[in-house]
Amino acid sequence: MKLAVYRKDRRNFLGVMAGSGLVDVSPWGLEASGASVDGIEPLHWCGYISLVMRELPSLQAYVADRQHICVDLETVELLPPLVRPGKIVAIGTNYRDHAAEVGRDNKAADADQEISAEPRLLGIFPSSIAAPCSTLKMPSSVKKLDFEAELAVIIGKPGKDVAEQAALSHVFGYMTANDFSAREYQFDIQPPQTTRAKSMDGFTPLGPWITTADEITDPQQLSVRCWVNGQPVQNGHTGQMQFGVASLIARISTQFSLHPGDLILTGTPAGCGAFQKPPRYLRSGDVVRTEVEQLGELITTIA
């Protein structure tokens, strides 16, 4: 099931993809949760995650009965499907080929070689979240804006010290993400300020919808790709992660309790602009397209 938040006629709705359109499921959410009408907008799907995990068959039946009254995707504005996660945990240099291009380990040319004993955890401010089709206005101080196509994981069930073999049962769904980064704050200053580099307004576009976990048999079997102005720049695969989704959830949960709506950005494959020769940073007018297999694409215009 693909869950979206969309805007039409100056109102926001909760929707589920059905064919080429969206079924408005806001009434289902109100009835099932007992929320007020005013409760929909600030909650979005984040407030309904536990409910949907518990009542998924009910939601599926509701959508099946209303497929004939779909809203055309071309007539609506898709909003971020998740806007207020309790926390965003990003993973640095998690793909072996990206770790090799970063140069953290000169021996890492062998894609099967271990690079780190533990994942590198980074925090990102939720205020950086942007819509799946958005314009990113570069702050005047940023001259080295870079792209990072990523698989995003949404937690659906609370967990602490989660066993790796049970970790995927805590996943609500998956999204496509791009973790835009101002490299001058990440690499050029001392001490590095990675949270600052990645948390600026509009730097974390998500979407275009949440694909529930039941539709993804294995999150380590997805391609991750990115294009700038139609030219391919990243072409990776989640099987190249050093720490897969289940491993990340297990390891993160030993130190941070996970809650419904928490978001994990699982890292990016090779091809980022900073590591091209010469470096290829984004400029005003560039159009970045980001796609994770089975999850849909993002379009970000740089201004």
C-alpha positions in Angstrom: 0.0 0.0 0.0 1.2 3.5 -0.9 0.2 6.2 1.5 0.4 9.9 0.6 -0.5 13.3 1.9 -1.9 15.6 -0.8 -3.3 19.1 -1.2 -6.4 19.9 -3.2 -8.7 23.0 -3.1 -6.6 24.5 -0.3 -7.1 21.4 1.9 -4.8 18.6 3.0 -5.9 14.9 2.7 -4.6 11.5 3.6 -4.6 9.3 0.5 -3.8 5.8 -0.7 -2.7 5.1 -4.2 -5.2 3.0 -6.3 -4.2 2.6 -9.9 -3.2 6.0 -11.2 -5.1 8.0 -8.6 -5.6 8.5 -4.9 -8.4 7.4 -2.6 -9.1 9.9 0.1 -8.9 8.0 3.4 -9.1 10.9 5.7 -12.6 9.8 6.9 -11.2 6.3 7.7 -8.5 7.9 9.8 -10.9 10.1 11.7 -13.3 7.2 12.4 -10.6 4.7 13.3 -8.6 7.0 15.5 -11.4 9.1 17.0 -9.5 12.3 16.0 -11.1 15.6 15.3 -11.1 17.1 11.8 -8.5 19.6 13.1 -6.3 16.7 14.0 -5.6 15.6 10.4 -3.3 18.3 9.2 -0.6 18.3 11.9 -0.6 14.6 12.3 -0.4 13.5 8.7 0.6 9.8 8.5 3.0 10.2 11.4 0.1 10.3 13.8 -1.6 7.3 12.2 1.4 4.9 11.8 0.5 2.8 14.8 -3.1 2.7 13.8 -2.4 1.7 10.3 0.0 -1.1 11.4 -2.8 -2.4 13.7 -5.7 -1.9 11.3 -4.2 -2.4 7.8 -6.8 -4.9 6.6 -9.5 -2.4 7.6 -7.8 0.3 5.6 -7.3 -2.0 2.6 -11.0 -2.8 2.6 -11.9 0.9 2.8 -9.8 1.6 -0.2 -11.1 -1.4 -2.2 -14.7 -0.1 -1.8 -13.8 3.4 -3.1 -11.4 2.8 -6.0 -14.0 4.2 -8.3 -13.8 7.7 -6.8 -10.0 8.2 -7.1 -8.5 11.7 -7.3 -6.3 12.1 -10.4 -2.6 12.6 -9.4 -2.3 15.3 -12.0 -4.8 17.5 -10.1 -3.2 17.5 -6.7 0.0 18.6 -5.0 1.8 15.9 -3.2 3.1 17.0 0.2 5.8 15.3 2.3 4.2 12.0 3.6 6.0 12.4 6.9 6.6 15.9 8.4 7.2 15.5 12.1 9.3 12.5 12.9 10.5 12.3 16.4 14.0 12.0 15.1 15.9 11.5 11.8 18.9 9.2 12.1 21.2 9.3 9.0 24.0 6.9 8.3 27.3 8.1 7.0 29.4 6.2 4.4 27.3 3.0 4.7 27.8 1.9 1.1 31.1 0.3 0.4 31.6 2.0 -2.9 30.8 5.4 -1.4 33.2 4.8 1.5 35.9 4.0 -1.0 35.3 7.2 -3.0 35.3 9.2 0.3 38.7 7.7 1.0 38.1 6.7 4.6 39.9 3.5 4.0 42.3 3.3 1.1 41.9 -0.5 1.0 38.1 -0.2 0.4 38.3 -0.7 -3.3 37.4 -4.3 -2.6 33.6 -4.0 -2.2 33.4 -7.0 0.0 35.9 -5.7 2.6 34.8 -4.5 6.0 35.2 -0.7 6.4 33.8 0.1 9.8 33.0 -1.9 12.9 29.9 0.2 13.7 27.7 2.5 11.6 28.4 6.2 11.7 25.2 7.9 13.0 24.3 11.5 12.2 21.3 13.6 13.4 19.2 15.7 11.0 16.6 18.3 12.0 13.0 17.4 10.9 12.5 21.0 9.8 14.7 20.1 6.7 11.9 17.9 5.2 10.6 18.9 1.8 7.9 17.7 -0.6 8.6 15.1 -3.3 8.4 17.8 -6.0 10.0 20.9 -4.5 12.3 23.8 -5.1 15.4 24.0 -2.9 16.6 27.5 -2.4 20.3 27.5 -1.6 21.3 29.6 1.3 23.6 32.4 0.2 26.5 30.9 2.3 26.3 27.6 0.4 28.5 27.1 -2.7 29.1 23.3 -2.5 25.6 21.8 -2.5 25.7 18.1 -3.1 23.1 15.3 -3.6 22.8 11.9 -1.9 20.1 9.5 -3.1 18.9 7.3 -0.2 16.5 4.6 1.0 14.4 6.0 3.9 13.0 3.7 6.5 10.0 4.6 8.7 9.7 3.0 12.1 6.2 1.7 13.0 6.6 -0.2 16.2 8.4 1.0 19.4 11.7 -0.8 20.1 14.7 -0.9 22.4 17.5 -3.4 22.1 15.7 -4.9 19.1 17.1 -8.3 17.9 18.3 -8.1 14.3 16.2 -11.1 13.3 13.1 -9.2 14.5 14.1 -5.8 13.3 12.1 -5.7 10.0 8.9 -6.3 12.0 9.4 -2.8 13.4 9.3 -1.2 10.0 6.2 0.7 8.9 7.4 1.5 5.4 9.9 2.9 3.0 10.4 6.0 0.9 12.8 7.6 -1.5 14.9 10.4 0.0 17.7 12.8 -1.0 20.0 13.9 1.8 21.3 17.2 0.3 24.5 18.4 1.9 26.4 21.7 2.1 29.9 20.2 1.8 31.7 23.3 3.0 30.2 22.8 6.5 30.9 19.1 6.4 34.4 19.1 5.0 36.0 22.5 4.9 35.7 23.8 8.4 37.0 22.7 11.8 35.4 21.1 13.6 33.1 19.7 10.9 29.4 20.5 11.3 27.6 17.7 9.6 24.2 18.2 11.2 24.3 21.8 10.1 25.4 20.7 6.6 22.4 18.4 6.2 19.7 20.2 8.2 19.0 23.4 6.2 15.5 24.2 5.0 14.5 21.9 2.1 17.5 19.7 2.3 15.6 16.4 3.0 12.9 15.8 0.3 10.9 12.6 0.9 8.3 10.6 -0.9 6.5 10.6 -3.1 4.5 8.4 -0.7 5.2 5.8 2.0 5.3 2.2 0.6 4.2 -0.1 3.4 6.7 -2.8 4.4 4.4 -5.6 3.2 5.1 -4.6 -0.4 8.9 -4.8 0.0 10.1 -8.4 0.4 13.7 -7.5 1.0 15.0 -3.9 1.5 18.5 -5.1 0.4 17.3 -5.8 -3.1 16.5 -2.3 -4.4 18.3 0.0 -6.8 19.1 3.5 -5.8 19.6 6.1 -8.5 20.0 9.8 -9.1 20.2 12.1 -12.2 21.2 15.7 -12.5 19.7 17.5 -15.5 18.9 14.1 -17.0 22.5 12.8 -16.6 23.0 9.7 -14.4 25.2 10.5 -11.4 24.4 7.6 -9.0 23.5 4.0 -9.7 23.7 1.9 -6.6 22.1 -1.0 -4.9 21.0 -1.5 -1.3 22.8 -4.9 -1.3 26.0 -2.8 -1.2 25.2 -1.5 2.3 27.8 -2.5 4.9 24.9 -2.4 7.5 21.6 -3.4 6.1 18.2 -2.1 7.3 17.8 -4.9 10.0 21.3 -4.4 11.3 20.8 -0.6 11.5 17.6 -0.9 13.4 19.2 -3.4 15.9 22.3 -1.3 16.4 20.6 2.1 16.7 18.0 0.7 19.2 20.7 -0.3 21.6 21.3 3.4 22.4 18.2 5.2 21.2 14.7 4.0 21.7 12.8 3.9 18.5 9.2 5.2 18.2 6.6 5.2 15.5 7.4 7.8 12.9 11.1 7.9 13.5 13.1 8.0 10.2 16.3 6.3 9.3 18.2 7.5 6.2 20.3 4.5 5.3 23.2 6.1 3.4 24.1 6.8 -0.2 26.0 4.9 -3.0 29.0 6.3 -4.9 28.7 9.1 -7.3 28.1 12.2 -5.1 29.3 15.4 -6.7 32.0 16.2 -4.1 33.9 13.1 -5.2 33.7 13.5 -8.9 36.8 14.7 -10.7 36.5 17.6 -10.9 33.8 18.0 -8.2 30.3 18.6 -9.6 28.3 20.8 -7.1 24.7 21.8 -7.8 23.9 25.2 -9.2 20.7 27.3 -9.6 18.5 25.8 -12.3 19.7 22.2 -11.9 17.0 19.6 -11.6 17.8 16.5 -9.5 15.7 13.3 -9.9 16.0 10.7 -7.2 14.6 7.2 -7.4 14.6 4.0 -5.3 13.2 0.9 -7.0 9.5 0.2 -6.2 9.2 3.4 -4.1 8.8 6.2 -6.7 10.8 9.3 -7.6 11.5 12.8 -6.3 12.1 15.9 -8.4 14.1 18.8 -6.8 14.8 22.0 -8.6 17.7 24.0 -7.3 17.1 27.8 -7.0 
